[in-house]
Amino acid sequence: MLSETLHRIQSSTLPPAQPAYVLRGHSAQVHSVHFLRLNLRLLSGDADGWVILWNVPIKRPVAVWRAHTGSILGLGSWDDDRIITHGRDNKLQVWQLEERNETTFSTVLPIDDAVTERKKPKVLHNMPVNALNFCSFALCTQLVTASSTANETPRPSNILVAVPGLQDGHVNVTSLPSEQRVATIVSPKDIATGMVMALGLHYINGSDLCVLVGYESGYTAVWNQNPTTKHWQTRYSYKAHSQPVLSLDITPSSGYFYSSSADAIIARHPLVDGNGETKLVQTKHAGQQALCVRSDQKIFATAGWDSRVRVYSAKTLQELAVLRWHKEGCYALAFAEVSPTVDSEDTAGDESVVKRDLTVSEQRTAKAKSTHWLAAGSKDGKVSLWDVY
């Protein structure tokens, strides 16, 4: 099925692919997009600090507010009800926005009114961060090692948030909700790094926290904590790029991470010791601003300054598709979560029965959850939604 789809997309006899939908709401360039709530909601944030929460099944806004006085650098979600925004105003904020309360917020889009202030969700955390280098935060769920008993009430999950430090090359990792600093990683002494440009957080081998860093000098590095000395050390570093690293993402099960840069190189790096050498591909397309790996880890995509979105094989790094629709540069990218699927041949006979039993609203919801969405945000203020194999 996948090979047939790739052949169809790559065929030169077919017209260029078109997005399934285009969300028009921002009056400024879109800098970040993020799916949440089982792909039923999409966040988008722009250069003026506005955030829009979209209802994906009906393609309409459900909450609009100005989260920051500076440009949005990154968006994320702690869980279904807690949204994270990171702005150029040197703030990282956690907002509480429950689905049941969505109807209390404004739906007037910035493209229609970018002046009037709107009701904002409740702020749970407001952390000062360094935002001078345009680097977005990274997060992961924190492993809780403290023992518990069956009679204890389950604690809400903690998260770790990584942000650039005040000094070039430094990274701070903070635990939420306690807001306690758990790590301060300094710039490596043996390489010139410049500013921190991209970050990632991930546990490997079950409990080994790794901090992935992309630097202004073109280096990428993986840091972990020495179990004996508790000092943070580099377990991997490599200069794959001649220009600043712009984005990175990981494929946990395969033990690799990927990086893109202001140059035209796409790089695959070993995350796990003994997992092979770094692989570089010269794409001839400079400025692939955002890089995102899909949750099934089969493909990844990049958003480019040349307005193109490119889809690659995570295994071979082969370019599989080029999505052309935007007329200006693309800066933001996000994949919807891909759920495990049942063999289509086993369910094909029941599909029509299922559809007859669902209301129109339920069918829209089911489609939004199951579609392999790829969202791309552009300098033109629009967000395109693509249905990618």
N, C-alpha and C positions, 0 to 999 in steps of 0.2 A: 504494500500500500504506500509506504513512504517513498520507495524508489519511483513508483508511478507518478506520485505527486511532484517529486523533484524534476522528473523528465518533463512534465507538463509545464512547470514553472520556468524551466530553463529553455524551453523550445523557442526559437527565434521567430516562429511563424505566428505566435500568439501576441495580442496587444499587451502592453504593460499591465501588471496587476493593479487593482484599485482597492483602496481601503474599504472595509465593510461599513464604517461610519467615520464621520469627522465631527469632533466636539469643538464648537466655536464659542468661546466664552471669555478668553483672556484678551486684554488690550496691550499686553506686553509679552515679550518672548517667554516661552515656557521652559523652565529650567529643571523640573523634576516631576515625575509621575510615579504612582505606586498603587498597586491593587491590594485590596483587603476584603475581609468578610466573605471568604470563599468566592472571590472575584465578582461579588455583587456590587461593590463600590470601587471607585477609582479616584484617587487624589491627584490633583495637578496644582503646581505652584509656579508663579511667574516672577519676573524681574522686578516687579513693583511690590512684592511681598504678599500678593493675594493668593489664597488657597480656595480651590473649588472641590467639593466632594460630590462626585457624580453617581447617580443611580445607573448602573450599567445595563440592566434589563430594559429600561425605558429611555436611556441616553439623555437624562435630564439632571440638572443640578438639584441637590437636596440641602446643601449648606454652603454658604459663601461668606468668607470673612478675610480681613487683612491680618495675617498672622504676624508679620514683621514689617518694620519700616524700611528694611533693605531687601535685596533680592533673596528669593528662596534658593538655598543651596542643596537641600535634601529633604525628603519626606520619608516617613516610615510609620509602622504601627506596632505597638506593644502587644495589643490584643484587639478584639473587635471594637472595644469602646475607648481605647486610648491611642491617640494619634500624636506622632512626633514630627515637629517641624524645626528646621535649622536655617537661620537667616544670616545675611551679611551684616545685620545689626549686632552681631556678636552674642546672639542668644540661641539656645536650644530649649524648646518648650514642649512639654507634654500636655495635651489637651484631652479632656474627657468629653466625648461626644457619643452618647448612646443612640442606637437606632430608633428607639421609641421617642426620642426628643428631637429627631431631625426636623419635624414639621414646625418647630419653634424658631428656626433660623431663616435668614433671608436667602432667597434664590435669585436675587437681582445680580446679574453677571457683571464683572468688571468692564466688559466691552460696552455695556449699557450705562454704567455709572461706576467710575473708578475713584470717586471723590467721597461719597457719603460713607461714613463708618457704619458697620453692621454689628449686630449682636455676635459676641464671640463665645465659644465654648469655655467651660471652666478650666483654668490653668492649674494643673497638678504639680508641675515642676517647671522652674525657670532657671536654667543654668547658664552662667556666663561662659562663653567659649571664644577661641580665637578664630576669626573668619577672614583674615587678611589674605589668605591664599586660595580662596574659592573651593576649598576641599570640604566635601560633605562628610557627615558622621557615618560611622558603621555601628551595627548592633548585633547582638546574639543573645539568646536565652542563657542565663547564668546557671551553671550546674550547682545544685545545692547539696553539699556533702554532710550537713548536720543531720544527726540521727533523729528519727521521729517515731512516735508510737501510733498505734491504730486509733487511739482515742483523741489524738490531736486534730484540730481543724486544719485542713490543707492550707498552706500559705500560698498567696498569689505568687506567680512566677516572678523572679527577679530578672532583670536584663543588664547586660553590660553595654556601655556606649563608649566608643573610641572617637576622639576628636584631636586635631592638631594642637600641640602645645604652643606656648608663647614664643619659644625659641625655634629657629629653623631646624627641621629634622626631628623634633620632639613630638611624642604622642602621649596623650593622657587617656587612661581607661577608668571609667567611673561606673559604680554599681547603682542601679535604681531599683527600688525607691529610696534607699538609704542616702544616696548622693555621696557615698564614700569613695575616695580615690583608691583603686586597687592596683594601679600600675602607672609608673611614669617611665617611659622609654625614651632614652636620650639618643641623639644622633650618633651613628657608628663612627668610631674614631679613624677607621682605616679607609673610608671612602668619603668623597665629597657628595653630599646629598642635596643641598639646597632645601627648599621648602617641601613640606609634606603635601602631596597633590591628590592622593587617593588612599583609602583605607578599607580594610576588611577584618572581620573577626570570625573565628571558627575554632571549634574543638575537634581535634583529631585523636585517634586511638582512644576514643571514649571520654578522656578527661584532660587532654593536653591542650590548653588554650594557646592558640597562635594568633598573632597580630600581623596582618599583611599590610605592607606600606609601599606605596609608589611615590617616588621622589621627583623633584624638579630636574635633577641631573640625568634622569632616564633610568636610574637604578630601581629595582624592586627588591624587597627583603621580607623574610619571614622571621618573626621574633617569637621565642617562647621562654618560659621561666625555668631556670636550672632548678631541679627538684632539691638539690643539696644546698646550694648557696642562696637560692631564691632570687638571684640576679637575672635580669632579662638579657638574653643573648641572641645573636643571629644564628639561625640554623640554615639559612640560605640567603644569598644575595647575588644579584646578577644585573649587569647593565645591558639590557636588551634594546634600549631605545636611545636615540641620539637627541631626542627632545623630551620635554616633561611628560611624565606619565599622566594620563587624563582619567583613566578608569581601570578598575580590576574587579574580577568576580571569580568564584570558585565552583568546582564540581567535587563535592566532598567524597562521594563513593569511589571516584577514580583517582583521587589524590593529586589533582592538578588545580592550578589557578591560571587565569588568563589576564593579560594586560593590553591596553591600547594607549596610544600616545598622540602627541601633536605631529609625530612623524607618521610614516605609512606602514609601520610594523605592527603585526599582531603576534603576541608571544604566548606560548604555553609553558608554564613553569611547574616543576615538581614540588608538590606540597608535602609529600611523604618521602622520607629518606629512602634512597635506592629505587626511586620511581622513574629513573631515566633522566635524559638530558633535556635542557631547555630547547624548545623548538621555536624558530622564528619564521614568519611568513611575510614577505614583502608584498603588500596588497596594492601598492601604487596609488593609494587613496589616503592622503595625509589628513590628519585631524579627525580621527574617529573618537568623538567626544565621550560617548557613553558606551559601556559594554555590559551586557547582562546575559547570564546563563539561565536557560529555562529549567524549571524544577525537576524535569525528568532527565536532565543533564545530557540530552542527545544533541542539542543545538545551542548556539549562542548568537547574539545579534549585536551590531554596533550602530550608533547614530552618528552621522558624519557632518562636518562643516559644509560638505558639498550638497547637502539636503537629502542624501540617500540613506536608507536603512539597509544594512547588509546582514544576511543570515549565513552562518557558517556551521559546518559540522564540528562538534566538540571533539570528535575522535581524530579526524584527519586535517582539520583547519581549512578544508576546501570550502570555497564560497558557493553556497547553494542557491541564493536568490538575492536580487537587488530590488528593493521596494522604492519606487519613484512616484511621489505625489507632491510633496512640499516643494515650494519654490525657493525657500530660504533654508539656512542651516538647521540641522536637527541637533538638539542638545540633550534630550532626555529620553529614557527608554525603560520599559518595564514589561515583563512577561506575566501573564496570569498563571496561577498555580495549576499544574496539570495533574489531575487525579488519576489513579490507576483505572484503566478501562477494561471492560469485558470484551471478549472477542465479538466483533460486530455480527458475525454470522450466527452466533448463538442467540442474539437479541433482536435480529432484524425482524423476525416474525412477530415479536411482541410490541414493536415500536408504535405501530398504528393504534394498537389497543391502549397503550399508555397515553398517547396523545389525546385520544377521545375522552379519557378519564380526567384530564387536566383542564383547568380554566385557562384562558388566554394569558392571564397574569402568571400562573404557575408554569406555563410553557415558556414564557420569556425568562423566568427565573432559572428554570432547568437549562435552557440554552446558554445563558450567561455563565452558569457554573461549569458547563462542559466544553465551552468553546476555547480553543487555544489562542487566546487574545495576545497580541503584541501591541502595546501602546507606544506611540512616538510623539514627543513634544518638540515644537519647532520655534524658531525665531519669529515666525509669522503669527504666533499666538494661538495656533490650532493644535489639537491633539488628534492624531489619526489612529484608528483602531483597525488592526489587520487580523484576519483569521488565518493563522499560520499552522500548517500541518503538524 
